[in-house]
Amino acid sequence: MFAKRLLQKAVNHHHHSQHSLQQESMTSADLDLRVAAHYGIPSTASILAFDPIQRLLAIGTLDGRIKVIGGDGIEGLLISQKQLPYKYIEFLHNQGYLVSILNDNNIEVWNLEGRCLVCSLEWESNITAFSVIHGSNLMYVGDEYALLAVVKYDADEGKLLQLPYHISADSLSEAAEFPFPTDQPIVGLLPQPGSSGNRVLIAYQNGLLILWDVSEAQIVFIGGGKDLQLKDGVVKPTDEVNIDSPENTIEHQLGEKEISALCWASSNGSILAVGYVDGDILFWNTSSAASIKGQQALSSSNNVVKLRLSSSERRLPVIVLQWSTLNKSHNDSDGQLFIYGGDEIGSDEVLTVLTLDWSSGMGNLRCVGRTDLTLTGSFADMILLPNFATIAGNHRADAFVLTNPGQLHFYDETSLSALISQQEKKPSVSALEFPVVIPTTNPTMTAARLIRTATGENSLKSLSELCSVVNLGSLPTSLDGTKWPLTGGVPSQLSLSKSSGIERVYLAGYSDGSVRIWNATYPLLSFISVLEGEVQDIKVAGLSSPVSRMDFCSFTLNLAVGSESGLVRIYNLKGHSDGVKFLFVTETKCEVHSLSQGKGPQCRAVFSLTNSRVQALQFVKHGGKLAVGFDCGYVAMLDTNSLSILFFIKDAYFSSSSVISMTWKEITNPQGLLKSSKLSETKSPVHPAEEVMFILTKDANIHLICGNTGNMVIPRPWHLKKESIAISMYVIDGRISASKVSDANPPEEASKDTSTKNESMAGSSPIPIDSLEVDQDHNTENAYSEERLLNSLILLCCVDSVQLYSTKSVIQGNNEPIRKVKHARPCIWTATLKKVEKVWGLTLLFQTGEIEIRSIPDLELVKESSLMSILRWNCKANMDKTMSSDDAHITLANGYETVFISLLAAENDFRIPESLPCLHDAVLAAAADAALSASLNQKKKQSTAPAILGGIVKGLKGGKMVQSGDSTATPKSRFDHLEGMFCKSQQWDSVPALDHQENLELNIDDIEIDEPLRVTSTSTSHDDDNKRREGDSERDRLFQGGTSDTKPRVRTAEEVKAKYRKAEDASSVASQARNKLMERGQKLEKLSKRTEDLQNGAEDFASMANELVKTLEARKWWHI
């Protein structure tokens, strides 16, 4: 019959009839391997950042990636060019930018809207502390040399600018009036809450704490590094702090007590919590240290309290400290302290939450509750979520906890409070897990497919309707009502459009037998349905076994699912509201069951032919048939309309090796087939077509069988010369006229020494086959003539090589390849690359994680890349099981991550960037800025009446107020004065000492005149006063913080050594002293030049005072 005629044609085929069309060759410029979509949290996640206004979470990794997560499945991945860990990441809140610092001290700024790197700044020294001033584009940077610097991001210029302002440890040592080691790195920088960045807490590694005021240019608080009387408390399992009585309080020498963590323990910045390497936690009262001087000890035990989680001598360092003020606290004396570390070495890894109360003063600190949260995985980082309504630094007890590898949990304030109220040290915690868009664990993903659907099919309307009913983006909610807090980002209009069709579907099979389906038309995947492994009210052994293979037909909306137990399930996604019949089919019987009405797709049939793993599934004949290949070498053909078995090949002579791949070809030749006498004598109806199946087994044998009967087309299977392990097989349309390449030729020589041509028939389409799978593009089936089939090519991919053969030579039994490339390392997965419906290239993934793209048919190497360079992944075992491809895209899953990679430079099937969700909500940003401006203006209006009187009183107290020249406050204008201080070219080599006297000073800037006309009239005085202030600071620096008294102050030997300690001889020291005197002389000359300016400022002051008197006399008392 047909098999004999096809074999005869192959033998008698004439080469002179060959004619080919030159195919455009692929170049490296045609390829651009890039991440189109990324879901899940990287396993190397290590650090968190949060934007409380945009409600976005950023996760930095150890390999140079940043994951940004919003709401409704909105996710983004930022990849640095450097594969280094991130040690700091911070949002520029509500501005659409993210600042990150790599381990090589490279500061980067990312544009969230454009998902790109805007600029970077390479820092010369090792950055050891970093903090963004909330609400601004200003940043504090501390380094290993104890230097505090300021960096500004200029959004207009798109640049990072290092401002002239900086503070050295030497200058602070002079200001503190006692020497301390100035070679200690800065390990912490905390802007004081409510100060708008004007005050910053500087923590040094040796335990020294300094609260610095930028505007006043003076030290407000000093702590650490001295003998202290401490109240020592241990948090016991009874949730009480045991505080020694004052008479029993002992002195503790802090000395070189190394700081490991710190945080503000009050919303106004009056209490500071500091964790140390030895496991201690100290609470410092920063508001009571204004009177300290030199090395005088803090004698009051109410100013410092020590807390310990364990009485053991060997304790873990305190790694993380976070504070949350309780909402019910009216005097800022109640809150929760989150602690990681500080417990006994060898204890369980937990996150401790303490509820503390010091309403009666720090000396009476009480722990009213304690709970230890058991972690899932090893701890990586945690962050508290600031309350949206409290911009000034108040926090709720909502917390994100990041654990390894890549697990994120959310604890809300309500559930934590309930846990702490329980009298259990380690209660069970039901935290809300990160709602992954594509689950890869629990259950484990075992198979995946990316399938392009046939466009213009009416059957897809049902799928679209099903997709619109189920919304994956809805925020998850726990049993106790806890909602997922991330809501940031804006979906694209394309993904929200109901009129857009489904061009791609993504299937994922799991270890529990379930299957999930997504609409993968756009990068923001939308969930369609989940199919459970079990069948309602029917028990079938093996239904819940792991999924091994899947296929989907967009013509019929049939879904086939194969499992490791050998079962094949068939679903129809249209669903039936009136109930359906369920068939359980074996080789010998068929059972019919009635299923009750249910929602969504239901299983139509289960085929149980063998208990061997299903290795290949392919819908053919527009979904009318389903070909199944098993691990044991069996092959079955199923009728999906009648749900019956057409044939089942299980003879040992056929194959005992696992079926790897199957390709279906429909042969159309009416003139030849209708004249066949043997065909006309058959009992079956005469059809002008024949069906041929190419079956590849793991031992690299190729079998040709008839798709109608299962009969062999060629008597014996085709095989390689040498044994090899097959991966995949592709039947490619076209002819090739080239000299044969021997196995002895090197791979690259083989591709260079031969010229190939590829024939492209009208109406034909190449057939790509997925690795370990079957024809992916089966929905665009085209009939082949006998001539065209004989002129096609077979691409055989093995672990050690890739080889190209003509179909004619395979039918003849000839195993000489046209092309052959040997691999230097094992290949584990392949896929064809298509352009304009024509096979253009071959993608290969190797066991080392390297990727090659070769052209077809010459198999020349066009581009090399790797999983590490694209995704920062290592190739893992069984990764190929969850890989899939569709024309110019590849999908991969690894750990908690799922990635879609685009290969072609000109390809934009995902319609990027218009289809990408935006990571920055500009409308929300504008609304938040407007709300903040209105709030500031409202506060200003409410304080207008007492403005003058309040200014006078504050001036008499020696205070200072920042006067704005504009009556309308904006969020950015709040930092204009601070930025002006930072932009001064003056370098703070020495600073004023602590002001220990309450000097009465009337400052003209402290007087506010609420009339609009008066505001502009103060600008001259304001500028003059700034000059006067500069003169005062110069005087202070000149006299080293001395007073107007010209009598020299006798310095101790220790102070002289600390100031002038140098490992040099006496002549060098004398030379430095002379230089100092010359510098002071120059400063005196400069100071005398400013005297006239100061006198002018005094005259302006008198004028303003007279004007103020007139204004007050013109008003009634109730107006003041």
Secondary structure as UniProt FT lines:
FT   HELIX           2..11
FT   HELIX           15..17
FT   HELIX           28..30
FT   STRAND          31..39
FT   TURN            43..44
FT   STRAND          45..51
FT   TURN            52..55
FT   STRAND          56..61
FT   TURN            62..63
FT   STRAND          65..69
FT   TURN            72..73
FT   STRAND          75..79
FT   STRAND          86..92
FT   TURN            93..96
FT   STRAND          97..102
FT   TURN            103..104
FT   STRAND          106..111
FT   TURN            112..115
FT   STRAND          116..122
FT   STRAND          127..132
FT   TURN            134..135
FT   STRAND          138..143
FT   TURN            144..145
FT   STRAND          148..154
FT   TURN            155..158
FT   STRAND          159..167
FT   HELIX           169..176
FT   STRAND          186..191
FT   TURN            193..197
FT   STRAND          199..204
FT   TURN            205..206
FT   STRAND          209..213
FT   TURN            214..217
FT   STRAND          218..223
FT   STRAND          227..229
FT   STRAND          231..235
FT   TURN            237..238
FT   HELIX           246..248
FT   STRAND          251..253
FT   STRAND          259..264
FT   TURN            267..268
FT   STRAND          271..276
FT   TURN            277..278
FT   STRAND          281..285
FT   HELIX           286..288
FT   TURN            290..291
FT   TURN            294..295
FT   TURN            301..302
FT   STRAND          304..308
FT   STRAND          318..325
FT   TURN            327..328
FT   STRAND          334..341
FT   TURN            345..346
FT   STRAND          350..357
FT   TURN            359..360
FT   HELIX           362..364
FT   STRAND          366..374
FT   STRAND          378..386
FT   TURN            388..389
FT   TURN            391..392
FT   STRAND          395..404
FT   TURN            405..406
FT   STRAND          407..411
FT   HELIX           413..421
FT   STRAND          432..433
FT   TURN            441..444
FT   STRAND          445..452
FT   TURN            455..456
FT   HELIX           459..469
FT   TURN            472..473
FT   TURN            479..480
FT   HELIX           493..496
FT   STRAND          504..510
FT   TURN            511..512
FT   STRAND          515..519
FT   STRAND          526..531
FT   TURN            536..537
FT   TURN            541..544
FT   STRAND          547..553
FT   TURN            554..557
FT   STRAND          558..563
FT   TURN            564..565
FT   STRAND          567..572
FT   TURN            573..574
FT   TURN            577..578
FT   STRAND          580..586
FT   STRAND          590..595
FT   STRAND          602..608
FT   STRAND          614..620
FT   TURN            621..624
FT   STRAND          625..630
FT   TURN            631..632
FT   STRAND          635..639
FT   TURN            640..643
FT   STRAND          644..649
FT   TURN            652..654
FT   STRAND          659..667
FT   HELIX           670..674
FT   HELIX           677..680
FT   STRAND          690..697
FT   TURN            698..699
FT   STRAND          702..706
FT   TURN            707..709
FT   STRAND          726..732
FT   TURN            743..744
FT   HELIX           747..752
FT   TURN            762..763
FT   TURN            771..772
FT   TURN            776..777
FT   HELIX           778..780
FT   STRAND          783..784
FT   HELIX           786..790
FT   STRAND          793..798
FT   STRAND          801..806
FT   HELIX           807..812
FT   STRAND          819..822
FT   STRAND          827..835
FT   TURN            836..837
FT   STRAND          838..846
FT   TURN            847..848
FT   STRAND          850..855
FT   TURN            856..858
FT   STRAND          861..866
FT   HELIX           867..871
FT   TURN            877..878
FT   HELIX           879..882
FT   STRAND          884..886
FT   TURN            887..888
FT   STRAND          889..894
FT   TURN            895..896
FT   STRAND          897..904
FT   TURN            909..910
FT   TURN            912..915
FT   HELIX           922..942
FT   TURN            945..946
FT   HELIX           947..956
FT   TURN            957..958
FT   TURN            971..972
FT   HELIX           973..975
FT   HELIX           976..982
FT   HELIX           1004..1006
FT   HELIX           1012..1017
FT   HELIX           1019..1038
FT   TURN            1039..1041
FT   HELIX           1053..1060
FT   HELIX           1066..1089
FT   HELIX           1091..1113
FT   HELIX           1117..1119
//
